[in-house]
Amino acid sequence: MSIMLFLRQIWLFSQVELSRLWLTRRGLMTLAATAVIWFVLLRYAIAPASEIMQEPNFQKTLTAAFGMLGLHQLLNWPAPELTLYWMLSLILLPLLSLVFTANQLSSDAARGTLRFISLRSSRSAIVLGRFCGQLLVQLCLIVLSLAATLTLSSLRLGAIDWQAIEAALLISCNLLIVLMPFTALMAVFSAWARSSRLALSLAIVSLGLTFGLLSWLIHHQPAASFLLQYMPGAQIWQLIPTQGWQSLQLAVVPLAQTAVLLLIAQQILSRRAL
Amino acid sequence: MTTQPIIKVSQLAKSYGRNKVLNKISFEVNKGETVALIGQNGAGKTTLFSLLCGYIKADSGSMQLLGQQPGSAALFGKVSALPQDAQLDPAFSIGQQLSFYGQLQGLSAQLARTETLRVLALVDLEQHYHTKAGALSHGMRKRACMAQAFIGSPALILLDEPTAGLDPANALHIRELISDLSQHASFLISSHNIFELERLCNKVLYLQDGKLQQHHAHAANSEACLSLQLSAAANSAEVCQQLQQLAGITDVTAGRNHEYQLSYQPQAADDFDIRLLQCLAANGWQYKQLTKGKSLEQQLFAQKKAAHV
């Protein structure tokens, strides 16, 4: 198969996933669920907390308490709303990503739809296309929630802050990279499991077990602590206090994790009976 | 000049656990042939289909479709299939999905839409372009699934139970459609409906206990046989007695529903069928059906039935 047809097929699969978000009942439910989650967070957490973060006493306390950890850097974001969005989304979105991307392949395989598709496309293109589609869908959700956060900030300031928009762009890029290994992990489990529910359960159990085993190993062999950095999302705690485009330096590990996980997903789907 | 077979299977084996579903089967299908795949439940028909489509891997043996391995990228758009029980995504309209399949095959968005309308028209579903697959009846979903197999111009079309679950009118329509399309593509059709396969196919693959028991064109041994069905009024003992008098006849067997199997020596009586009709007319027996050769059902199962007796 020519590389052009391969890339075209990946784009076609991605378009289908976007259509699934905007034009199907299930996709609209996902949008509604995201809107509700972010409305609650913006209205009852980010908006009041932004007011508190403006107070000099709070800023002094934060610097004194967490200065060693670099968390005082959080105060350098152009808008406190973005600071809170950044912290919340780094913790929340990977979890939501596991849920929202659990059905990349399993339903189609169980229904037999993959049999129609596999006569027209390689299994590698199916895995990559669905993965890219899910990333685009998540990018849409991130952009929408960031737009709501920026609107909240603009309403408080009474003006649009262009620095905040640039920061929002940086946040989008970073969040997308953070979500990549989680989305690829769900590609692995959805290539293997017969249903999205089973794929999600397997992912949660696997992550929990791996983390538990690593913790036990590190407890007995502290030298093995370096293994923790290879867990999906391990860079999140380092990302929280980072600022500016230099934060993308932490992208190497998640990108490598994504490549490895996608290769595993491709191998599983290639060997799977359809 | 010899042409390369469109399907070439050699010593193909597939087991599930200890159950040998296919036991070193070999066969070839040539371009332009419409081939029937027959066998009892569990005989391995769907397994063979899945192997040919590249859905599963064989334990041993080799397969080639149009000179390529099943699942090869070179076969995209050239081999299509109606797999058993496969369904379209219920969240999208059938038009959207078939257009998407067309685009995956390399058609532009506009061409894929035109092609989708063409294949939906073939199965009388052009009015349902915008209907979601989940909103269609079982029979309509089946026809939509069949339509996807006709997108583009596939050289080989594999159909697993194409008319199962269809009402008689639509089943007839699908049979006529396959008959028309078989002028341009080779078909491998799996079905339990022997009469359907008899009308459509010129070659039979009969799978039994994982082996290819019979493999022949069903017209091959039909020269000296006639199948006769009379109206209810005739007495079967009397009919047999009268038919035995015909010159060149070697055997008369009475079956159920006033059916008779006649064997004769064609070289001894080349006007045998004419004299048979004269005999029927002389005795005032109305015939319902007179067919040259044994039916496919008789060819396939008479031997087995005889073995059981």
HADDOCK unambig.tbl for C-alpha pairs under 7 A between the chains (distance, minus, plus):
assign (segid A and resid 1 and name CA) (segid B and resid 73 and name CA) 5.48 0.50 0.50
assign (segid A and resid 1 and name CA) (segid B and resid 74 and name CA) 6.90 0.50 0.50
assign (segid A and resid 9 and name CA) (segid B and resid 104 and name CA) 5.89 0.50 0.50
assign (segid A and resid 24 and name CA) (segid B and resid 91 and name CA) 6.21 0.50 0.50
assign (segid A and resid 111 and name CA) (segid B and resid 86 and name CA) 6.04 0.50 0.50
assign (segid A and resid 111 and name CA) (segid B and resid 87 and name CA) 5.72 0.50 0.50
assign (segid A and resid 112 and name CA) (segid B and resid 86 and name CA) 4.12 0.50 0.50
assign (segid A and resid 112 and name CA) (segid B and resid 87 and name CA) 5.67 0.50 0.50
assign (segid A and resid 113 and name CA) (segid B and resid 86 and name CA) 5.97 0.50 0.50
assign (segid A and resid 113 and name CA) (segid B and resid 87 and name CA) 5.62 0.50 0.50
assign (segid A and resid 113 and name CA) (segid B and resid 88 and name CA) 5.51 0.50 0.50
assign (segid A and resid 113 and name CA) (segid B and resid 89 and name CA) 6.62 0.50 0.50
assign (segid A and resid 117 and name CA) (segid B and resid 101 and name CA) 6.97 0.50 0.50
assign (segid A and resid 119 and name CA) (segid B and resid 71 and name CA) 6.74 0.50 0.50
assign (segid A and resid 119 and name CA) (segid B and resid 76 and name CA) 5.75 0.50 0.50
assign (segid A and resid 119 and name CA) (segid B and resid 80 and name CA) 6.57 0.50 0.50
assign (segid A and resid 120 and name CA) (segid B and resid 76 and name CA) 4.61 0.50 0.50
assign (segid A and resid 120 and name CA) (segid B and resid 77 and name CA) 6.12 0.50 0.50
assign (segid A and resid 120 and name CA) (segid B and resid 104 and name CA) 5.93 0.50 0.50
assign (segid A and resid 120 and name CA) (segid B and resid 105 and name CA) 5.64 0.50 0.50
assign (segid A and resid 121 and name CA) (segid B and resid 76 and name CA) 6.80 0.50 0.50
assign (segid A and resid 121 and name CA) (segid B and resid 104 and name CA) 6.60 0.50 0.50
assign (segid A and resid 122 and name CA) (segid B and resid 73 and name CA) 6.65 0.50 0.50
assign (segid A and resid 273 and name CA) (segid B and resid 55 and name CA) 5.55 0.50 0.50
assign (segid A and resid 273 and name CA) (segid B and resid 56 and name CA) 4.78 0.50 0.50
assign (segid A and resid 274 and name CA) (segid B and resid 55 and name CA) 4.95 0.50 0.50
assign (segid A and resid 274 and name CA) (segid B and resid 56 and name CA) 6.65 0.50 0.50
